[in-house]
């Protein structure tokens, strides 16, 4: 069964086409970038390794889906004979609010729910919906499935999702913790249990998704109990460009002090803070900051320590929240690739039963692996995330029913 996975953003549409029957093989993948801006380009790669890159005439998501369909059928580089080989389309959708707890077939009602979350996810949900509607137009009759970043966190108990605002802000305005990166936390926690060999439903797991954005999740018996992102992806860890946890009074103080509008403050907290703002070398990429630290840049060292310390605090907090810990998982760009950051985060956690083996930690590999010592009470793993595959699997499972 062929499943197309679509991730539609503000100016890009990413796609991956899977053949689930052929060992979940990626038939083709790529993206259309700078949609609606000058210099729109498309990159397309198929399973034979052919790569097609270049400028394209794409003005909107519908044009993008049409072009992706054409490439998939292309006589030279295509991977399908007919479009109706695509049996379902899985869409990444960021915010599903309180209603959506699982991957779901898109209906008019589901689209209303996605629209209802526009104000909480203005940078993602409108574009996600555009991607869905583009597919409905270009590939009529093919079921569309929404896989929501918030869905995995829907099992959080009220003690974890309530903010300390008056209760009616929750009941009337749905202001609460939702959490994001749920598809990744679900995927890597299940993969971690598999690698470990113990049943998923019996484990206490903390997953650290450390990419440009970052979040930590606490999972018990296969259900999410807490996560560091909140109503929006701004809460929690120090990230590439987001500041994460902060005294809420700082927001008001800075706005008054610098005479900033709501939009300016939003931009400051989302796009100019975190590693970018703290390290001060004009880059949010941890590789650049680590390289500057290695050359003796003290501000970069402090930024990296602050980043690691924040993750370490969440690991401690979530170990307490779960009443213990069986597996600690690192994933995403930083979590999978930076052995220095993993070592820094886990430094001094022997008292919590977390002992990382420096030699194992130093190994680079695309495979899931254990990096703790044999006598470490908590197993520490690096598990590469694969959100596209997770979306394809959820979509396949739903339509195969
Ligand atoms: P996104 O959140 O955009 O999906 P990724 O999960 O791909 O991001 O993570 C991207 C980030 O991962 C980069 O900004 C970079 O900071 C970090 N990264 C990637 N490779 C390395 C590496 N070898 N060492 C340190 N950091 C890395």
Boltz pocket constraint, residues with backbone or C-beta under 6 A from the ligand:
constraints:
  - pocket:
      binder: B
      contacts: [[A, 210], [A, 211], [A, 212], [A, 213], [A, 240], [A, 284], [A, 285], [A, 286], [A, 287], [A, 290], [A, 332], [A, 333], [A, 334], [A, 337], [A, 338]]
      max_distance: 6.0
